[in-house]
Amino acid sequence: MRFNILFIAVLLCLLYLTLAQGSYEDCCLKYINTIKPHMKNRVVSYRKQQLDGGCNIQAIIFTMKHGRMLCVDPREQWVQDLMQRVDKRVAGSVMRKKNSRV
């Protein structure tokens, strides 16, 4: 009887630890200052990181062609320019796809 109670207690502790580890978010912890001009052409998308949960800085996370991610300061002018360029590129590719279906 004691073994069963001990076994269940250990099992519950392990389950709790497993769930606690899954609660961490994928957050940027610091910014990079600049990226090289040829790297800017490899950006395919971006997402915004807000101040919530475990994320303690606002950031823009650029995703490159091969999946690499870069965290940058959203207040920087070059970051805002690159975000607009990515938005235009994505909007242009959507329009091309719509026109090719007609």
C-alpha positions in Angstrom: 0.0 0.0 0.0 2.8 2.5 0.9 4.6 1.6 -2.4 1.4 2.5 -4.4 1.1 5.9 -2.7 4.8 6.6 -3.1 4.6 5.6 -6.8 1.6 7.9 -7.4 3.3 10.8 -5.6 6.5 10.4 -7.7 4.4 10.1 -10.9 2.5 13.3 -10.1 5.7 15.2 -9.3 7.2 14.1 -12.7 4.0 15.1 -14.5 4.1 18.5 -12.8 7.7 19.1 -13.8 7.0 18.1 -17.4 4.1 20.6 -17.7 6.1 23.4 -16.0 8.9 23.0 -18.6 6.5 23.4 -21.4 5.3 26.8 -20.2 8.4 28.7 -21.3 8.0 30.8 -24.3 10.3 31.3 -27.3 11.4 34.8 -26.6 14.1 37.2 -27.7 16.4 38.2 -24.9 18.5 40.8 -26.7 18.7 42.6 -30.0 21.2 42.5 -32.8 22.2 46.0 -33.9 22.4 45.7 -37.7 22.4 43.1 -40.4 24.5 43.2 -43.6 22.7 44.5 -46.8 22.8 41.1 -48.5 21.1 39.5 -45.5 18.2 41.9 -45.8 17.3 40.3 -49.1 17.0 36.9 -47.4 14.3 37.9 -45.0 11.0 36.1 -45.9 8.8 37.0 -42.9 8.6 38.6 -39.5 6.6 38.5 -36.3 6.2 40.8 -33.4 7.1 39.9 -29.9 5.0 41.7 -27.3 5.7 42.3 -23.6 3.7 39.5 -22.1 4.2 36.3 -20.2 7.9 35.4 -20.1 9.0 37.9 -22.8 10.5 41.0 -21.3 11.4 43.0 -24.4 9.5 44.1 -27.4 11.1 42.8 -30.6 10.7 42.1 -34.2 11.8 38.6 -35.2 12.8 38.3 -38.8 12.8 34.8 -40.4 15.4 34.2 -43.0 15.2 31.9 -46.1 16.8 28.9 -44.3 14.8 29.3 -41.0 17.3 31.4 -39.1 15.7 34.0 -36.9 17.0 37.4 -35.9 15.8 39.6 -33.1 15.9 43.3 -33.7 14.7 46.5 -32.0 11.3 47.6 -33.5 12.2 51.3 -32.8 15.1 51.3 -35.3 14.3 52.9 -38.6 16.0 50.3 -40.7 13.8 47.6 -39.0 10.6 49.5 -39.9 11.9 50.0 -43.5 12.6 46.3 -43.8 9.2 45.3 -42.4 7.6 47.5 -45.1 9.7 45.9 -47.8 8.7 42.4 -46.6 5.1 43.4 -46.5 5.2 44.7 -50.1 7.0 41.5 -51.3 4.5 39.3 -49.6 1.5 41.3 -51.0 3.1 41.2 -54.5 3.4 37.5 -54.4 -0.2 37.0 -53.3 -1.4 39.2 -56.1 0.7 37.2 -58.6 -0.9 34.0 -57.4 -4.4 35.4 -57.7 -3.8 36.6 -61.2 -2.3 33.3 -62.3 -5.5 31.5 -61.2 -7.8 33.6 -63.5 
